[in-house]
Amino acid sequence: MKAFVVDRYKKKGALRLADMPEPKLLDDDVLIQVRATAVNLLDSKIRDGEFKLFLPYRPPFVLGHDVAGTVVGVGAKVSRFKTGDEVYARPRDHRVGTFAEFIAINEADVALKPKNLSMEEAASIPLVGLTAWQALVEVGQLKPGQKVFIQAGSGGVGTFAIQLAKHLGATVATTTGASNAKLVRDLGADVVIDYRTEDFAKVLSGYDLVLNSQDPKTLEKSLGALKPGGQLISISGPPDPEFARNFGMNPFLKLVMRLLSRRVRNKARSLGVHYFFLFMRADGRQLGEIASLIESGAIRPVVDKVFPFAETGDALAYVETGRAKGKVVIKVG
């Protein structure tokens, strides 16, 4: 099969189109013919080696964390899917590789594709949808009437999280550029802050939850927007000791994570708020819940551009510019 591989960890390194063996199908796996995939900054970070301490991949390896496609084979113990099913998924860590024509995925990570979406639209959902769901529903337990600040509202996670928060009954504030203000308002944002001309720290206070996706300076400023007892959930770091425990890291890495997050944890404690680092995980059941919301019209995908498979490297470079509105998708085949 054809796949885009990374030969070595390298910043801004080029992907190489290569012939790779078709994936081996384990008993609990479904084999998916990839119809579409999507690009995330996580792909760049893994290519650059930023996570290799706790998420190592041995080159050459295939990138890609989103997939929509058709089931073309099932393992001996698979019970939820059959050949011909149209599905979507975020493969679990250590088994990613959707920049390819085929991928084998544990059936627990897979869900039926939302019926009202194209393959390209469906491929835009899994990683950002699961990130928003796990932040707002699972960890944040967001309730009607609460206030949530979602940073970078026009990005992939932001466009999904705004819609999910509104569906949950929250008041939503977000940051974006002036050119994207209408987009985020249409998605449901109640308070829109132009990050180029306004300081959100002077505008927002008394919030129940912050979903942080930006740099350390923005992270620390965001703590001040919370009311006592509020939560800051960060998807951009720094990792905290709880993450290290849950990931089963060795004592040395646990110490490293504790030191990396000590400053923000201490500041959060002094303000009477809570800090939590979220590294999203694959979950087919949650994707099923998300599919129901999409089919009901509560959430819609936001796709900026669709690239052909041959231009996967260009798609990754475009995402790295930070200018994409919503998700960047790759059509395969």
Order of alpha helices (4+ residues) and beta strands (2+ residues): beta-beta-beta-alpha-beta-beta-beta-beta-beta-alpha-alpha-beta-alpha-beta-alpha-beta-alpha-beta-alpha-beta-alpha-alpha-beta-alpha-beta-alpha-beta
